[in-house]
Amino acid sequence: MEKTAINRVLQVAYSRKGGIMTRQAKAVLGAALILLGVYMMLQQGRSVGPGFIFGHFWPSLFVIPLGIFFHWMYFSLLGRRAPGLLIPGGILLAAGLVCQFAMLLDNWGSIWPGFILAVPFGLWEFYWFGNRNRWLLIPINILLVIGLLFSAVFSISALLSGFASVFPFLALLFIIGGSFLLLSRSRA
């Protein structure tokens, strides 16, 4: 009985030594398929087609793999000889993660400071794996503080906007507290 081309491909794909997919590749693909399946189940009956998948997962399909590619070039392909690749790699990886979270949570309004944090992440990777120039810590720390400050402000404002029914009581509490402080100060 003669083997067909399909049988030969299947035999190579499932053989232990000459397989098409390594164990790591199977683990990554399996995890991605599980996450995609869970996300599709959570859509509760909405139609999920290629446009929906590209519309919601474009950062995971295009931006994050590009950041991983730059890291792979630095760590594997070039043998850690070009640390400058880590700057765009880190920025793309962090910005891709920010975009993916914003797409999944539909919360661009309070997640956008993550883009400011993407730049110090890429610069920090360059500092850590490069020649550790101390002057590089200045822009890293400035951008980190600005990004964390904006993150805190917009996270708190998003949290407080959920308590819209509490604001009249909070305003009354501030008025009473301020009056108490002013009156107690004039007596002393």
N, C-alpha and C positions, 0 to 999 in steps of 0.2 A: 504494500500500500504506500503510495507516494504522498509525502507531506505537502500540504499547500503552503502558500506564503503566509496565510493567516496563522496556521498552526506553528510555523517557525517563529513568527513574531511573538505569539503567546508563550512559546517555550522559552524564548530569550527573556521575555518580560518577567516570567515567574521563576526563572532559574536563580540559584543562590548567588552565583558569581557574576553573571553577565546581565543582571537585571537593568531595566530602564530606569526604575526609581529606587533610590537608596532608602534606607530606613528613615533618615532625617527628612527626605523629600516627602515620603509617605506620611510622616507625622505632621508636617506643615500643611500638606494638602488636606489631610483628614481633619485637622483642627479648623482649617478655613471652611471646609464643607459643613462641619458641625455648626460653626458660628453663623454661616449663611442660612442654614436650615432653621436655626433657632430664631434668627431675625425674621425670616419669612413667616414662621409660625406666629410671631408676635404682631404681624401686620393685620390680623383678625379679618380676613376675608377680602382685603384690598387686592387688586390684581397686581401681580409681581411679574414684570417682563424685563427684557433687556434694558429698556429705557429707564425703568425704575432702579434696576441694579446699578447701571452706570451713573444715574443721577444721585444715588445715595452713597455709592462706594467708590467714586472717582478718586478720592485721595488714596485709598488702599490699592487701587489699580494702577495709578500713574505716579503720584508724588512720592509715596512711601517707598515703592520699589526703586525709584531713582536715588533716594537717599541711601538705601541699603546698598545699591550698586557702587556708590562712591566709597562707602565703608569697605565693601568687598575688595574694591580696587586697592585701597590702602593696606588692608590687613593681609590679603592673600596674594593678589596679582603682583603688586610692586614691592612686597616684602617690607612694609613700613618705611619706605624711603621717601615718600611724598606726603608729609602730614598736612599740606595745604588742601588736599582732597577732603579732609575732615570738616573744613569750614562749610562748603556747600552741602556736604553729606549730612552734617548735623542740623543745618538750617532746614534742609528739605525734609529730613526725618521728623523733626519736631513740628514744623509747619504742617506736614501731612497728618500727623497725629492730631493736631489742633483742628484741622479741617474735618477729619473723620469724626471726632467727637462732636463738633458743631453740626455736622450733617445728621448724625444719628440722633442727637438730642434736640435738634432744631433750635439752637440757642446761640446764634451768632452774636447777639447783643451783649452777652456777658463773657463769652469765651474768647473774643478777639484779642485781649491782651496776651494771649498765648503766642501770637505772632511776634510780639516784642521779645518774649522769652526764648523764641527759637534762635535768635541771633546770638545771645550769650551762650546758648548751648553749643552751637557750632564753634564759636571762639574758644569756649572752655575745652572742647575736645582737641582743638589745635594746640592749646596751651598744655594740656595734660600729656598728649602723645608727641608733642613737638619738643623744642629745646627749652621750654618753660621760661620764656621771657616774662619777667615780672611786670613790665609795662603793659602787657596784654591784659592783666587783671583789672586795670582801670576801666576800660570800656566794658569789660565783662560785668564788673560790679555795678557800674552806672546803669547799664541796660537791665540788669537783674533787678535792681531796686525799683526802677521805673516800671518794669513789667509786673513785679509783685505788688507795687502800690496800686496800679490800675486794676489788677486782678482783684485785690481786696476791695477797692471802692466799688467796682461794678458787681462783685459778688454780694456785697452787703446791700447795695441798692436793689439788686434782683431779689434778695431775700426779704427786704423790707417792703417791696411792692406787693408781695404776697399777703402782707398784713394790712391791707388798705382799710379794712373795717376797724382796725385798732387805732388808726391815726387820730381820730377825734379824742379818744381817751388818753392817748399819749400826749397830745397837745394840751389837754386839760391838766395832765400830770406835770408837764413842764411849766405851765402857768402857775400852778399851785406851788411847785418847788421853787421857782424863781421868786415868787412873792414872799414865801417863807424866808428865803435867804436875804432878801432886801429888808424885810421887817426885823429879822433877828439881828442884822448888822447895825441898824439904826438904834436899837436898844442898847447895844454893847458899847 
